[in-house]
Amino acid sequence: MKSKKKICIVGLGRFGTLIASILKKDFEVSVMVSDAKKYFEKAEKLGIKIIDKEDLKIFDIVILCPPISKTEQIIKEIGPFLKEKSLLVDTCSVKTLPCQWMKKHAPKNVEILGTHPMFGPVTTKFNLEKQTWKLDGLQIVLCPLRINQKKLEKIRKFLKKLKLKVIETTPQEHDRQNAKTLALVHFLGRALVTSGVKEQEIFTPGYADLLKIIPHTASDNWQLFFDMNNFNPFSEKIRKDFLRSCHNLDFKIAFSKGKDDLESSRNIIDSVDEKVFELLKIRFGEVRKIGKTKKKIGKNVRDTKREERIIENKVRKFKMDKELVENIYKAIFNHSYKIQK
């Protein structure tokens, strides 16, 4: 009987647990974690062993399932212990940076494959107690980086056997598309929850459809949400474009209230002013925090060089009159330094 390939999963969070449950039938699965005591019960329930990084030299495949923000450091730490010709796989929800990290820090005699399983415990209806899940028709993205074609074909066949739809692309194209399909959707889901949108007695089919994204987004931890935005080079632009569209729609509503063009334009100005003062309130709240931090580290309240950089940046970015920008910031800076004292 042919022995099973040995796989080590690094990280046993919600996603690592799901992957371990899926793979243990076809592979000899172990797990490497930061705290063996913390994850002992879960590993026992899965029927897998907890190993140390020194043991990685016996594993054929190592699958990374930590938070994105910890991935690079982990690759650095485990690199020296990886077996020659073994395969290092990441599962991050962003691809450009993790793929760069694997290329940079993984030994040259180790193969590397970027992946993003486009599913999780919620979409697969994963039940840890029963060890059940449903993968039919769900997607997994592969970004082949440095891998033998025969090995890659075996991986494709195995994933298709799991009834997954396999998509191959570049890390950059993945992130470009995922800035919308993942980061923006999670942004919407979080916004719906924090704004109090929820099930109610009276609703339309469209409203019910909107609520369906909440379980897929709000159940993940905040670290994943921050990481999928901060480590995707395309997320910020998509998010800002979306917010700009929301503001423009809000202005259109304000404009529509006017009896004539003059009143309509004044309504928009009033709406803009409301937003300006809402943002100033947030700004001064952060300024107070900065003031406390500066006192702790003994740093001067005033930073004239930073003031100049901010003004120059805004003049250049928004193509506005420098004197106007200086006068606006003079008032903002003066109040900021006043509340920091």
Secondary structure, DSSP 8 states (H G I E B T S, - for coil): -----EEEEE--SHHHHHHHHHHTTTSEEEEE-S-HHHHHHHHHHHT-EE--GGGGGG-SEEEE-S-HHHHHHHHHHHGGGS-TT-EEEE--S--HHHHHHHHHHS-TTSEEEEEEES--TTTTT-BTTTTB---TT-EEEEEEEE--HHHHHHHHHHHHHTT-EEEE--HHHHHHHHIIIIIIHHHHHHHHHHTT----SS--HHHHHHHTTHHHHTTS-HHHHHHHHHT-TTHHHHHHHHHHHHHHHHHHHHHHT-SSHHHHHHHHHHHHHHHHHHHHHHHHHHHHHHHHHHHHHT--S--HHHHHHHHHHHHHHHT--HHHHHHHHHHHHHHHHHHH-
